[in-house]
Amino acid sequence: MAESSEPQYWGKGTDAQPQASDSSLPSAHPSPNDGPKPIQRLLSQDRVSRIVPDTDSGTVLTYCSDFIRDFVRSDWNFCTAKMSVATKGKILALDTRFRDANQWMDERLAWSRAFRRRSISLRYDKRDLFVTHSLAGRLLRLLNQHDQLFANVLGAYLAGNIDAAQKDDAMAGASRHIRAIHRLCIPDNNRFSRDGTLVDADLPTPLP
């Protein structure tokens, strides 16, 4: 008799018999605890939420420059997380660096406001940020000042009141001060002395 071309379905119909389980076969649904667990990197918002679990202070940053866009994407959460766990020595070092950056920014902003500027329409984007420490608030202020300077010098340049070299020098200086704070966040707390001095890791440790 010819075999039927109809597909056969196990478990359907009145004559279907239950299938006996074979414990020797591997399970089709392995336990979630089987095998090595994936490595989870402590990045982005996860880094902040784990280091500062009670963080509930947030703000919205409005920006128009590529530098600020890239900084908040790649460096903001790292810096604020490191600031949140910084010890006294590192906080002193960061405070000194912030004072230098604030003074430079204030002077450059005053300089940029002295020029007549062409009215220009810039595209502004927004980004929600967590503010986890008072130093993070100071960093946020620097980011805002950077883009204020960016808009001012671009308007002055388009109006013909400063040249390209002056424009580029101003923005390079603003970016340099912000990057310097990021670099200072990188070393661990034990690399800073109590007075805020960064200890060179390549120097031999003195004997007691």
C-alpha positions in Angstrom: 0.0 0.0 0.0 1.4 3.4 -0.9 2.5 5.6 1.9 0.4 8.7 2.6 1.9 12.0 1.6 0.2 13.7 4.5 2.7 14.9 7.3 2.4 12.9 10.5 1.9 14.8 13.7 2.8 13.2 17.0 0.3 13.5 19.7 -2.8 14.2 17.6 -5.7 11.8 17.2 -7.2 9.3 19.5 -4.5 6.6 18.8 -1.6 8.9 19.8 0.5 7.4 22.6 2.4 9.5 25.1 6.1 9.7 24.5 8.3 8.2 27.2 11.0 10.6 28.3 14.7 9.5 28.0 16.8 11.0 30.8 19.9 10.1 28.9 19.2 12.7 26.3 20.3 16.3 26.9 17.6 18.8 27.9 16.3 21.0 25.1 16.1 23.9 27.5 19.4 24.0 29.5 19.4 25.7 32.9 20.3 29.4 32.8 23.1 28.6 35.3 24.8 26.2 32.9 28.1 27.3 31.4 30.1 30.4 31.9 28.3 33.6 32.6 28.8 36.5 30.2 31.0 39.3 31.3 29.1 42.5 31.8 31.0 45.7 31.5 30.2 48.5 33.9 29.4 51.1 31.3 27.2 54.2 30.7 24.2 54.6 33.0 24.8 51.2 34.6 28.2 52.5 35.9 26.5 55.4 37.6 23.6 53.5 39.0 25.8 50.8 40.5 28.3 53.2 42.0 25.7 55.7 43.2 22.6 53.6 43.7 20.6 56.5 45.2 21.2 58.9 42.3 18.1 60.9 41.6 19.4 64.3 40.5 19.2 64.8 36.8 19.3 67.7 34.3 18.9 68.3 30.6 21.9 69.5 28.7 21.3 71.6 25.6 24.2 71.6 23.2 25.2 72.5 19.6 28.8 71.5 19.1 30.2 68.1 18.0 32.7 68.2 20.9 30.0 68.3 23.6 27.9 65.7 21.8 30.9 63.3 21.7 31.9 64.1 25.3 28.5 63.3 26.8 28.3 60.1 24.8 31.6 58.7 25.7 33.0 60.4 28.8 30.3 62.0 30.9 29.2 58.9 32.8 32.8 57.8 33.4 33.8 61.1 34.8 30.8 61.5 37.1 31.2 57.9 38.4 34.9 58.5 39.2 34.0 61.8 40.9 31.4 60.1 43.1 34.0 57.7 44.6 36.9 60.1 44.7 38.8 60.5 47.9 40.0 63.8 49.4 43.3 63.9 47.5 41.7 63.3 44.1 38.9 65.8 44.9 41.6 68.4 45.7 43.4 67.8 42.4 40.1 68.0 40.5 39.2 71.2 42.3 42.4 72.9 41.3 41.9 71.8 37.7 38.3 73.1 37.7 39.5 76.5 39.1 42.0 76.8 36.2 39.3 75.8 33.6 36.7 78.2 35.1 39.1 81.1 35.1 40.1 80.4 31.5 36.5 80.0 30.3 35.3 83.2 32.1 38.1 85.2 30.5 37.5 83.8 27.0 33.7 84.3 27.2 34.3 88.0 28.2 36.7 88.3 25.2 34.2 86.8 22.8 31.3 89.0 23.9 33.3 92.1 23.0 32.9 91.4 19.3 29.9 92.2 17.1 28.5 88.9 16.0 26.4 87.8 13.1 23.1 86.3 14.1 23.2 82.6 13.1 20.8 79.7 13.6 22.4 76.7 15.2 20.9 73.3 15.6 20.6 72.4 19.3 20.1 68.9 20.7 19.2 67.7 24.2 20.6 65.0 26.5 19.4 63.8 29.9 22.3 63.6 32.3 22.7 62.4 35.9 24.5 64.8 38.3 26.0 62.6 40.9 28.4 64.9 42.7 29.1 68.6 43.1 32.1 68.2 40.8 29.7 66.9 38.1 27.7 70.1 38.5 30.9 72.0 37.8 31.7 69.9 34.8 28.2 70.6 33.5 28.8 74.3 33.8 32.0 73.9 31.7 30.1 72.1 29.0 27.6 74.9 28.8 30.3 77.5 28.7 32.1 75.6 25.9 29.0 75.9 23.7 28.4 79.5 24.7 31.9 80.2 23.5 31.4 78.2 20.4 28.3 80.2 19.4 30.1 83.5 20.2 33.3 82.9 18.3 31.5 81.4 15.3 29.2 84.5 15.1 32.2 86.8 15.4 34.1 84.9 12.8 31.2 85.1 10.3 30.9 88.8 11.0 34.5 89.2 10.0 35.6 90.4 13.5 38.0 87.6 14.3 40.0 85.4 11.9 40.0 81.6 11.6 43.1 81.2 13.8 41.5 83.1 16.7 38.3 81.0 16.4 40.2 77.7 16.3 42.5 78.7 19.1 39.6 79.6 21.4 37.8 76.3 20.8 40.9 74.3 21.1 41.6 75.8 24.4 38.1 75.2 25.7 38.2 71.5 24.6 41.7 71.1 26.1 40.5 72.2 29.6 37.6 69.8 29.5 39.8 66.9 28.4 42.3 67.7 31.1 39.5 67.1 33.7 38.6 63.8 32.0 42.3 62.7 32.1 42.5 63.5 35.8 39.5 61.3 36.5 41.3 58.3 35.0 43.9 57.5 37.8 42.7 55.6 40.8 42.4 57.3 44.2 45.6 55.7 45.5 47.6 57.7 42.9 46.9 61.0 44.7 48.5 62.2 47.8 46.6 63.9 50.5 47.5 67.4 49.2 46.1 66.5 45.8 49.4 65.8 44.0 49.2 63.1 41.4 51.9 60.5 42.2 53.8 59.2 39.2 53.1 55.4 38.9 56.5 54.9 37.2 58.4 56.1 40.2 59.7 53.3 42.6 57.8 53.0 45.8 60.0 54.3 48.7 61.0 51.8 51.3 59.4 52.3 54.8 
